[in-house]
Amino acid sequence: MAENAANRFVGKRQDIQAFIDRYTHTYVSEASDANVKAMAGEVMSTGIKLMDACHVSCAILAGCRYFITTDKRLLKYRSERINMVNPVTFIVEMEDKT
């Protein structure tokens, strides 16, 4: 949320917020803070930066199967707990399942 609030492009910020509002099904609360920090530390040990490591950790703790990104560094992260994919790969995978 803080990262989106800092987006200097009003239209993009509003679009992202609308997406979040529509598609966020699980909230990782402050009660999970210690778990997020511990997991983020593990993720960061692979070269991922703090904010991205927190995003990945929250997705894992929320039970997400996929983390969709265009960030090349994040796409290199490997874990049995979550699939890191770009948007095109995600769409192709979902189409193959139907």
HUQUI-V494994 format. One record per run of one state. SS is the DSSP state (~ for helix, > for strand, _ for the rest). FROM is the first residue (numbers start at 1). TO is the last residue. Records with the same first field share a line. If there is no record, write none. Layout:
# HUQUI-V494994
SS: FROM-TO / FROM-TO
This chain:
# HUQUI-V494994
_: 1-1 / 6-9 / 24-29 / 45-49 / 62-65 / 69-71 / 76-78 / 80-81 / 86-86 / 98-98
~: 2-5 / 10-23 / 30-44 / 50-61 / 72-75 / 87-97
>: 66-68 / 79-79 / 82-85
